[in-house]
Structure formats: C-alpha cells, structure tokens
Amino acid sequence: MNLAELKKAVVESETPVKLVTILSFQPFIAEDESMAFATFEIEEEVAEDSRDIAKNSLILTEIYKKERSRWKIQLTHASQKICLLPN
C-alpha cells in the first residue's frame, strides 16, 4: 500500500462528524505549572450514512506537559457516555 492508497483507505473508513458541541471544559494546572490536564464533555452528531445522524456524548481527557515554555499533549482519552443511533 502506498501513501495515496493509505489516505484513501483512511478517508473511506472514517465517519464524518457533522457537528461538535462543547458542553463543559475544566482545566487543571499543577502548582508548579509543569503539567496540566483538561476534561471536556462534548456532544457530536455523526453521519452514519448519507441520511442518518447518530448522536454521541463523550468525555475527553487530555494530559499536557510543559516543555520549553510550551504545552504539549502527552495523552488524549475519549470515553463514550451515550450513543443514540437513528431508528
């Protein structure tokens, strides 16, 4: 598989997100400001096919580490709360 074939395979396997809404955002920074994490509660609407839309409710957690005065993401974790598929 070459790069063009890989890109095509990824695009075809991905589900397009139609709308993402951030419901809440809570950042936490360590006292020495060397590390931080943030939690997001988001709701997304995803196109399952050309007509149907599924709604997902997710909790995202991201962990950041400060390197040379810049924040860098070390880890991102998504937990699915609710998935409502169309009838």
Secondary structure, 3 states (H helix, E strand, C coil): CCHHHHHHHHHHHCCCEEEEEEEEEEEEECCCCCEEEEEEEEEEEEECCCCCEEEEEEEEEEEEEEECCEEEEEEEEEEEEEEECCC
